[in-house]
Amino acid sequence: MKRTIYFLLALLVSGTMFMGCEEKLADDPVADQVAEDIASTLGSSTSGISSEIQGVSLMVNLYSLGVKSGGITDTVYSTAKSFISLNEEGTQITFRYDYDLNWGLVLENSILHAYYNSSISGSFDAPRISASDERSTNWKLTGLGGGSTEYILNGRSNRAGTTQLKIEDQVEITSTSDIVFNNVTVNKETLEITGGSLDWAIAGVIDGESFSYDATVVYKGDNLAQININGHKYSVNIEIGEIEE
């Protein structure tokens, strides 16, 4: 008899939890639209954040190899690339971005790490979305030693931009974002982003209506990430910067 009561109680509790989840995941068109904006900002082929993470990891690969082979005795070994323009046309996704970069390698207490600061501005046009935006970034990469197979990235980025959705309601989104990077891991050999998370505070206006969310992004590996907004979860292909249906 007691087992029956416990079993019924378990069913009631699980049923209550299930109904709670269903209520939490009610339709939220604004969250859906903001998720599209975040997804496009993550995209590698739209010259987004994921592309920037992989780019700085590649630079660290090349320069840290030179440092290790030649030795380093100074406290700071730095290099700066002052201005780079990237553009790609003739494909489904076109973009033009200007990068003002400052980065380098630092030897501190016999441990090598990299710093990376950037200011980026430009625009892109893709089948689902187009945008013009500006980003500023301050990152630190650790794990440069030979015993580690992955870089670990921490830091902060800020973004301001205007996005035009070409799907469903075709709304215009004007937003600002404050993004904190928490232990984002990058495979040194493949440059794949394998893990870590972003705390993404975003606020703005969609067709005259204000919004504000504290979202999170979790990198899953295999070119995937998950966006969490207000109880809603969205799977993102970070290669193309789009939500997977």
Phi and psi restraints in degrees (value plus and minus 20) as a CYANA .aco file:
   2 LYS   PHI     -81.3   -41.3
   2 LYS   PSI     -59.7   -19.7
   3 ARG   PHI     -82.2   -42.2
   3 ARG   PSI     -59.2   -19.2
   4 THR   PHI     -83.1   -43.1
   4 THR   PSI     -63.2   -23.2
   5 ILE   PHI     -82.6   -42.6
   5 ILE   PSI     -65.5   -25.5
   6 TYR   PHI     -80.9   -40.9
   6 TYR   PSI     -60.5   -20.5
   7 PHE   PHI     -84.6   -44.6
   7 PHE   PSI     -65.1   -25.1
   8 LEU   PHI     -83.7   -43.7
   8 LEU   PSI     -59.8   -19.8
   9 LEU   PHI     -82.0   -42.0
   9 LEU   PSI     -62.2   -22.2
  10 ALA   PHI     -81.9   -41.9
  10 ALA   PSI     -60.9   -20.9
  11 LEU   PHI     -83.5   -43.5
  11 LEU   PSI     -61.8   -21.8
  12 LEU   PHI     -83.7   -43.7
  12 LEU   PSI     -63.7   -23.7
  13 VAL   PHI     -83.7   -43.7
  13 VAL   PSI     -67.4   -27.4
  14 SER   PHI     -84.6   -44.6
  14 SER   PSI     -56.5   -16.5
  15 GLY   PHI     -84.8   -44.8
  15 GLY   PSI     -60.4   -20.4
  16 THR   PHI     -84.1   -44.1
  16 THR   PSI     -62.0   -22.0
  17 MET   PHI     -83.8   -43.8
  17 MET   PSI     -61.0   -21.0
  18 PHE   PHI     -83.8   -43.8
  18 PHE   PSI     -64.6   -24.6
  19 MET   PHI     -84.2   -44.2
  19 MET   PSI     -55.4   -15.4
  20 GLY   PHI     -82.7   -42.7
  20 GLY   PSI     -61.0   -21.0
  21 CYS   PHI     -84.6   -44.6
  21 CYS   PSI     -62.5   -22.5
  22 GLU   PHI     -81.6   -41.6
  22 GLU   PSI     -61.1   -21.1
  23 GLU   PHI     -86.2   -46.2
  23 GLU   PSI     -58.9   -18.9
  24 LYS   PHI     -86.4   -46.4
  24 LYS   PSI     -50.9   -10.9
  25 LEU   PHI    -116.7   -76.7
  25 LEU   PSI       9.2    49.2
  26 ALA   PHI     -82.1   -42.1
  26 ALA   PSI     138.3   178.3
  27 ASP   PHI     -74.8   -34.8
  27 ASP   PSI     115.6   155.6
  28 ASP   PHI    -162.5  -122.5
  28 ASP   PSI      64.4   104.4
  29 PRO   PHI     -77.4   -37.4
  29 PRO   PSI     -54.9   -14.9
  30 VAL   PHI     -85.7   -45.7
  30 VAL   PSI     -64.2   -24.2
  31 ALA   PHI     -80.3   -40.3
  31 ALA   PSI     -59.2   -19.2
  32 ASP   PHI     -80.7   -40.7
  32 ASP   PSI     -63.8   -23.8
  33 GLN   PHI     -88.6   -48.6
  33 GLN   PSI     -60.5   -20.5
  34 VAL   PHI     -85.7   -45.7
  34 VAL   PSI     -57.3   -17.3
  35 ALA   PHI     -81.1   -41.1
  35 ALA   PSI     -58.4   -18.4
  36 GLU   PHI     -82.2   -42.2
  36 GLU   PSI     -60.7   -20.7
  37 ASP   PHI     -83.1   -43.1
  37 ASP   PSI     -66.1   -26.1
  38 ILE   PHI     -84.2   -44.2
  38 ILE   PSI     -63.4   -23.4
  39 ALA   PHI     -78.9   -38.9
  39 ALA   PSI     -62.9   -22.9
  40 SER   PHI     -87.2   -47.2
  40 SER   PSI     -52.8   -12.8
  41 THR   PHI     -89.5   -49.5
  41 THR   PSI     -46.6    -6.6
  42 LEU   PHI     -97.1   -57.1
  42 LEU   PSI     -43.0    -3.0
  43 GLY   PHI     -82.1   -42.1
  43 GLY   PSI     118.8   158.8
  44 SER   PHI     -94.8   -54.8
  44 SER   PSI     -63.3   -23.3
  45 SER   PHI     -98.1   -58.1
  45 SER   PSI     -26.2    13.8
  46 THR   PHI    -121.0   -81.0
  46 THR   PSI      -2.9    37.1
  47 SER   PHI      37.9    77.9
  47 SER   PSI      21.4    61.4
  48 GLY   PHI    -111.1   -71.1
  48 GLY   PSI    -183.0  -143.0
  49 ILE   PHI     -80.3   -40.3
  49 ILE   PSI     -62.0   -22.0
  50 SER   PHI     -83.7   -43.7
  50 SER   PSI     -59.3   -19.3
  51 SER   PHI     -82.2   -42.2
  51 SER   PSI     -60.3   -20.3
  52 GLU   PHI     -86.8   -46.8
  52 GLU   PSI     -59.6   -19.6
  53 ILE   PHI     -80.8   -40.8
  53 ILE   PSI     -65.5   -25.5
  54 GLN   PHI     -88.0   -48.0
  54 GLN   PSI     -55.6   -15.6
  55 GLY   PHI     -85.4   -45.4
  55 GLY   PSI     -65.3   -25.3
  56 VAL   PHI     -89.0   -49.0
  56 VAL   PSI     -52.0   -12.0
  57 SER   PHI     -84.7   -44.7
  57 SER   PSI     -59.4   -19.4
  58 LEU   PHI     -84.8   -44.8
  58 LEU   PSI     -62.9   -22.9
  59 MET   PHI     -81.2   -41.2
  59 MET   PSI     -62.4   -22.4
  60 VAL   PHI     -84.5   -44.5
  60 VAL   PSI     -59.4   -19.4
  61 ASN   PHI     -72.0   -32.0
  61 ASN   PSI     -72.5   -32.5
  62 LEU   PHI     -87.5   -47.5
  62 LEU   PSI     -65.9   -25.9
  63 TYR   PHI     -98.0   -58.0
  63 TYR   PSI     -53.5   -13.5
  64 SER   PHI     -89.7   -49.7
  64 SER   PSI     -51.5   -11.5
  65 LEU   PHI     -82.5   -42.5
  65 LEU   PSI     -62.3   -22.3
  66 GLY   PHI     -84.4   -44.4
  66 GLY   PSI     -59.1   -19.1
  67 VAL   PHI     -85.6   -45.6
  67 VAL   PSI     -63.4   -23.4
  68 LYS   PHI     -86.1   -46.1
  68 LYS   PSI     -56.7   -16.7
  69 SER   PHI     -94.9   -54.9
  69 SER   PSI     -53.2   -13.2
  70 GLY   PHI    -115.6   -75.6
  70 GLY   PSI     -31.1     8.9
  71 GLY   PHI      62.4   102.4
  71 GLY   PSI     136.2   176.2
  72 ILE   PHI    -163.7  -123.7
  72 ILE   PSI     106.6   146.6
  73 THR   PHI    -138.8   -98.8
  73 THR   PSI     -40.4    -0.4
  74 ASP   PHI     -94.1   -54.1
  74 ASP   PSI     136.5   176.5
  75 THR   PHI     -86.9   -46.9
  75 THR   PSI     -58.2   -18.2
  76 VAL   PHI    -148.5  -108.5
  76 VAL   PSI     109.7   149.7
  77 TYR   PHI    -139.5   -99.5
  77 TYR   PSI      89.2   129.2
  78 SER   PHI    -144.1  -104.1
  78 SER   PSI     133.3   173.3
  79 THR   PHI    -161.5  -121.5
  79 THR   PSI     129.8   169.8
  80 ALA   PHI    -155.5  -115.5
  80 ALA   PSI     118.6   158.6
  81 LYS   PHI    -133.0   -93.0
  81 LYS   PSI      91.7   131.7
  82 SER   PHI     -95.2   -55.2
  82 SER   PSI     -56.0   -16.0
  83 PHE   PHI    -177.4  -137.4
  83 PHE   PSI     107.9   147.9
  84 ILE   PHI    -155.6  -115.6
  84 ILE   PSI     117.2   157.2
  85 SER   PHI    -133.7   -93.7
  85 SER   PSI     111.7   151.7
  86 LEU   PHI    -140.9  -100.9
  86 LEU   PSI     114.2   154.2
  87 ASN   PHI    -170.3  -130.3
  87 ASN   PSI     130.9   170.9
  88 GLU   PHI    -164.5  -124.5
  88 GLU   PSI     107.2   147.2
  89 GLU   PHI    -149.7  -109.7
  89 GLU   PSI     145.9   185.9
  90 GLY   PHI      64.4   104.4
  90 GLY   PSI      -9.5    30.5
  91 THR   PHI    -143.5  -103.5
  91 THR   PSI     158.4   198.4
  92 GLN   PHI     -82.4   -42.4
  92 GLN   PSI     -52.8   -12.8
  93 ILE   PHI    -134.0   -94.0
  93 ILE   PSI     101.5   141.5
  94 THR   PHI    -135.8   -95.8
  94 THR   PSI     126.7   166.7
  95 PHE   PHI    -173.9  -133.9
  95 PHE   PSI     138.4   178.4
  96 ARG   PHI    -163.9  -123.9
  96 ARG   PSI     102.0   142.0
  97 TYR   PHI    -154.6  -114.6
  97 TYR   PSI     120.5   160.5
  98 ASP   PHI    -127.8   -87.8
  98 ASP   PSI     110.5   150.5
  99 TYR   PHI    -134.9   -94.9
  99 TYR   PSI     107.2   147.2
 100 ASP   PHI    -130.3   -90.3
 100 ASP   PSI      90.1   130.1
 101 LEU   PHI    -136.8   -96.8
 101 LEU   PSI     128.7   168.7
 102 ASN   PHI    -165.1  -125.1
 102 ASN   PSI     101.5   141.5
 103 TRP   PHI    -174.4  -134.4
 103 TRP   PSI     147.7   187.7
 104 GLY   PHI    -198.3  -158.3
 104 GLY   PSI    -198.8  -158.8
 105 LEU   PHI    -132.3   -92.3
 105 LEU   PSI     118.9   158.9
 106 VAL   PHI    -144.9  -104.9
 106 VAL   PSI     109.3   149.3
 107 LEU   PHI    -121.8   -81.8
 107 LEU   PSI      94.3   134.3
 108 GLU   PHI    -152.8  -112.8
 108 GLU   PSI      99.5   139.5
 109 ASN   PHI      33.7    73.7
 109 ASN   PSI      22.5    62.5
 110 SER   PHI      46.9    86.9
 110 SER   PSI      -7.1    32.9
 111 ILE   PHI    -136.8   -96.8
 111 ILE   PSI     109.4   149.4
 112 LEU   PHI    -112.3   -72.3
 112 LEU   PSI     111.9   151.9
 113 HIS   PHI    -159.1  -119.1
 113 HIS   PSI     147.0   187.0
 114 ALA   PHI    -135.8   -95.8
 114 ALA   PSI     125.3   165.3
 115 TYR   PHI    -135.7   -95.7
 115 TYR   PSI     134.8   174.8
 116 TYR   PHI    -170.4  -130.4
 116 TYR   PSI     101.6   141.6
 117 ASN   PHI    -143.8  -103.8
 117 ASN   PSI     119.5   159.5
 118 SER   PHI    -169.1  -129.1
 118 SER   PSI     134.1   174.1
 119 SER   PHI    -148.0  -108.0
 119 SER   PSI     107.4   147.4
 120 ILE   PHI    -150.3  -110.3
 120 ILE   PSI     118.3   158.3
 121 SER   PHI    -164.6  -124.6
 121 SER   PSI     126.7   166.7
 122 GLY   PHI     145.2   185.2
 122 GLY   PSI    -179.7  -139.7
 123 SER   PHI    -173.8  -133.8
 123 SER   PSI     141.1   181.1
 124 PHE   PHI    -165.4  -125.4
 124 PHE   PSI     140.0   180.0
 125 ASP   PHI    -155.0  -115.0
 125 ASP   PSI     102.0   142.0
 126 ALA   PHI    -150.1  -110.1
 126 ALA   PSI     147.9   187.9
 127 PRO   PHI     -78.3   -38.3
 127 PRO   PSI     -57.4   -17.4
 128 ARG   PHI    -114.4   -74.4
 128 ARG   PSI     -40.3    -0.3
 129 ILE   PHI    -180.1  -140.1
 129 ILE   PSI     129.8   169.8
 130 SER   PHI    -155.0  -115.0
 130 SER   PSI     135.2   175.2
 131 ALA   PHI    -179.0  -139.0
 131 ALA   PSI     134.8   174.8
 132 SER   PHI    -147.4  -107.4
 132 SER   PSI     115.5   155.5
 133 ASP   PHI    -177.0  -137.0
 133 ASP   PSI     149.8   189.8
 134 GLU   PHI    -150.4  -110.4
 134 GLU   PSI     120.5   160.5
 135 ARG   PHI    -153.3  -113.3
 135 ARG   PSI     125.1   165.1
 136 SER   PHI    -146.8  -106.8
 136 SER   PSI     124.6   164.6
 137 THR   PHI    -160.3  -120.3
 137 THR   PSI     124.0   164.0
 138 ASN   PHI    -159.6  -119.6
 138 ASN   PSI      84.7   124.7
 139 TRP   PHI    -143.3  -103.3
 139 TRP   PSI     136.8   176.8
 140 LYS   PHI    -150.2  -110.2
 140 LYS   PSI     111.5   151.5
 141 LEU   PHI    -132.7   -92.7
 141 LEU   PSI     108.4   148.4
 142 THR   PHI    -137.9   -97.9
 142 THR   PSI     159.7   199.7
 143 GLY   PHI      64.8   104.8
 143 GLY   PSI       4.3    44.3
 144 LEU   PHI     -96.6   -56.6
 144 LEU   PSI     -32.0     8.0
 145 GLY   PHI     -87.1   -47.1
 145 GLY   PSI     136.9   176.9
 146 GLY   PHI     -84.9   -44.9
 146 GLY   PSI     -39.3     0.7
 147 GLY   PHI    -100.9   -60.9
 147 GLY   PSI     -24.3    15.7
 148 SER   PHI    -131.6   -91.6
 148 SER   PSI     118.8   158.8
 149 THR   PHI    -114.4   -74.4
 149 THR   PSI     -26.0    14.0
 150 GLU   PHI    -154.6  -114.6
 150 GLU   PSI     125.5   165.5
 151 TYR   PHI    -103.2   -63.2
 151 TYR   PSI     131.4   171.4
 152 ILE   PHI    -141.2  -101.2
 152 ILE   PSI     101.4   141.4
 153 LEU   PHI    -131.3   -91.3
 153 LEU   PSI     111.8   151.8
 154 ASN   PHI    -154.0  -114.0
 154 ASN   PSI     135.7   175.7
 155 GLY   PHI     130.8   170.8
 155 GLY   PSI    -171.1  -131.1
 156 ARG   PHI    -169.6  -129.6
 156 ARG   PSI     127.4   167.4
 157 SER   PHI    -155.6  -115.6
 157 SER   PSI     131.9   171.9
 158 ASN   PHI    -145.7  -105.7
 158 ASN   PSI     121.3   161.3
 159 ARG   PHI    -155.5  -115.5
 159 ARG   PSI     122.5   162.5
 160 ALA   PHI    -156.9  -116.9
 160 ALA   PSI     114.0   154.0
 161 GLY   PHI    -189.6  -149.6
 161 GLY   PSI     154.1   194.1
 162 THR   PHI    -144.2  -104.2
 162 THR   PSI     109.9   149.9
 163 THR   PHI    -144.0  -104.0
 163 THR   PSI     118.4   158.4
 164 GLN   PHI    -134.8   -94.8
 164 GLN   PSI      95.5   135.5
 165 LEU   PHI    -101.1   -61.1
 165 LEU   PSI     115.1   155.1
 166 LYS   PHI    -123.0   -83.0
 166 LYS   PSI     -14.4    25.6
 167 ILE   PHI    -134.3   -94.3
 167 ILE   PSI     137.8   177.8
 168 GLU   PHI      30.3    70.3
 168 GLU   PSI    -132.6   -92.6
 169 ASP   PHI     -98.6   -58.6
 169 ASP   PSI     -28.9    11.1
 170 GLN   PHI      31.7    71.7
 170 GLN   PSI      34.3    74.3
 171 VAL   PHI    -108.7   -68.7
 171 VAL   PSI     142.9   182.9
 172 GLU   PHI    -126.1   -86.1
 172 GLU   PSI     112.2   152.2
 173 ILE   PHI    -137.9   -97.9
 173 ILE   PSI     102.9   142.9
 174 THR   PHI    -130.9   -90.9
 174 THR   PSI     105.0   145.0
 175 SER   PHI    -168.5  -128.5
 175 SER   PSI     139.9   179.9
 176 THR   PHI    -145.2  -105.2
 176 THR   PSI     124.6   164.6
 177 SER   PHI    -152.9  -112.9
 177 SER   PSI     119.6   159.6
 178 ASP   PHI    -135.9   -95.9
 178 ASP   PSI      97.3   137.3
 179 ILE   PHI    -141.4  -101.4
 179 ILE   PSI     102.7   142.7
 180 VAL   PHI    -126.9   -86.9
 180 VAL   PSI     109.3   149.3
 181 PHE   PHI    -119.2   -79.2
 181 PHE   PSI     105.6   145.6
 182 ASN   PHI    -138.5   -98.5
 182 ASN   PSI      83.3   123.3
 183 ASN   PHI      29.6    69.6
 183 ASN   PSI      30.9    70.9
 184 VAL   PHI     -95.6   -55.6
 184 VAL   PSI     103.6   143.6
 185 THR   PHI    -123.7   -83.7
 185 THR   PSI     119.4   159.4
 186 VAL   PHI    -150.4  -110.4
 186 VAL   PSI     105.2   145.2
 187 ASN   PHI     -86.1   -46.1
 187 ASN   PSI     104.9   144.9
 188 LYS   PHI     -84.2   -44.2
 188 LYS   PSI     -53.9   -13.9
 189 GLU   PHI    -102.2   -62.2
 189 GLU   PSI     -67.3   -27.3
 190 THR   PHI    -114.7   -74.7
 190 THR   PSI     -35.6     4.4
 191 LEU   PHI      44.3    84.3
 191 LEU   PSI      -3.1    36.9
 192 GLU   PHI     -93.1   -53.1
 192 GLU   PSI     116.2   156.2
 193 ILE   PHI    -101.4   -61.4
 193 ILE   PSI      94.7   134.7
 194 THR   PHI    -123.4   -83.4
 194 THR   PSI     -37.5     2.5
 195 GLY   PHI    -193.6  -153.6
 195 GLY   PSI    -193.9  -153.9
 196 GLY   PHI      80.9   120.9
 196 GLY   PSI     155.7   195.7
 197 SER   PHI    -164.3  -124.3
 197 SER   PSI     142.1   182.1
 198 LEU   PHI    -145.3  -105.3
 198 LEU   PSI     112.2   152.2
 199 ASP   PHI    -113.2   -73.2
 199 ASP   PSI      96.1   136.1
 200 TRP   PHI    -139.7   -99.7
 200 TRP   PSI      80.1   120.1
 201 ALA   PHI    -111.4   -71.4
 201 ALA   PSI      98.2   138.2
 202 ILE   PHI    -150.6  -110.6
 202 ILE   PSI     116.9   156.9
 203 ALA   PHI    -164.5  -124.5
 203 ALA   PSI     131.9   171.9
 204 GLY   PHI     152.2   192.2
 204 GLY   PSI    -172.2  -132.2
 205 VAL   PHI    -155.7  -115.7
 205 VAL   PSI     114.1   154.1
 206 ILE   PHI    -138.8   -98.8
 206 ILE   PSI      91.2   131.2
 207 ASP   PHI      27.4    67.4
 207 ASP   PSI      26.2    66.2
 208 GLY   PHI      68.8   108.8
 208 GLY   PSI     -27.4    12.6
 209 GLU   PHI    -125.6   -85.6
 209 GLU   PSI     109.4   149.4
 210 SER   PHI     -97.4   -57.4
 210 SER   PSI     131.3   171.3
 211 PHE   PHI    -165.9  -125.9
 211 PHE   PSI     140.1   180.1
 212 SER   PHI    -176.0  -136.0
 212 SER   PSI     108.5   148.5
 213 TYR   PHI    -158.1  -118.1
 213 TYR   PSI     127.7   167.7
 214 ASP   PHI    -126.5   -86.5
 214 ASP   PSI      78.8   118.8
 215 ALA   PHI    -120.4   -80.4
 215 ALA   PSI     145.9   185.9
 216 THR   PHI    -150.2  -110.2
 216 THR   PSI     130.4   170.4
 217 VAL   PHI    -145.3  -105.3
 217 VAL   PSI     110.2   150.2
 218 VAL   PHI    -138.3   -98.3
 218 VAL   PSI     100.3   140.3
 219 TYR   PHI     -95.6   -55.6
 219 TYR   PSI     111.4   151.4
 220 LYS   PHI    -128.5   -88.5
 220 LYS   PSI     -25.5    14.5
 221 GLY   PHI      61.8   101.8
 221 GLY   PSI     152.7   192.7
 222 ASP   PHI      35.7    75.7
 222 ASP   PSI      16.4    56.4
 223 ASN   PHI      42.0    82.0
 223 ASN   PSI       6.6    46.6
 224 LEU   PHI    -141.3  -101.3
 224 LEU   PSI     130.8   170.8
 225 ALA   PHI    -164.3  -124.3
 225 ALA   PSI     141.9   181.9
 226 GLN   PHI    -142.0  -102.0
 226 GLN   PSI     106.4   146.4
 227 ILE   PHI    -117.0   -77.0
 227 ILE   PSI     112.7   152.7
 228 ASN   PHI    -137.7   -97.7
 228 ASN   PSI      97.5   137.5
 229 ILE   PHI    -153.5  -113.5
 229 ILE   PSI      97.0   137.0
 230 ASN   PHI      33.6    73.6
 230 ASN   PSI      18.4    58.4
 231 GLY   PHI      67.8   107.8
 231 GLY   PSI     -27.7    12.3
 232 HIS   PHI    -115.9   -75.9
 232 HIS   PSI     122.1   162.1
 233 LYS   PHI    -140.1  -100.1
 233 LYS   PSI     115.6   155.6
 234 TYR   PHI    -150.4  -110.4
 234 TYR   PSI     109.3   149.3
 235 SER   PHI    -108.9   -68.9
 235 SER   PSI     111.2   151.2
 236 VAL   PHI    -141.7  -101.7
 236 VAL   PSI     113.8   153.8
 237 ASN   PHI    -104.7   -64.7
 237 ASN   PSI      86.9   126.9
 238 ILE   PHI     -97.5   -57.5
 238 ILE   PSI     -30.9     9.1
 239 GLU   PHI     -89.2   -49.2
 239 GLU   PSI     -64.0   -24.0
 240 ILE   PHI    -126.4   -86.4
 240 ILE   PSI     -26.2    13.8
 241 GLY   PHI      49.7    89.7
 241 GLY   PSI      19.9    59.9
 242 GLU   PHI    -150.4  -110.4
 242 GLU   PSI     128.7   168.7
 243 ILE   PHI     -95.9   -55.9
 243 ILE   PSI     114.2   154.2
 244 GLU   PHI    -106.8   -66.8
 244 GLU   PSI     107.8   147.8
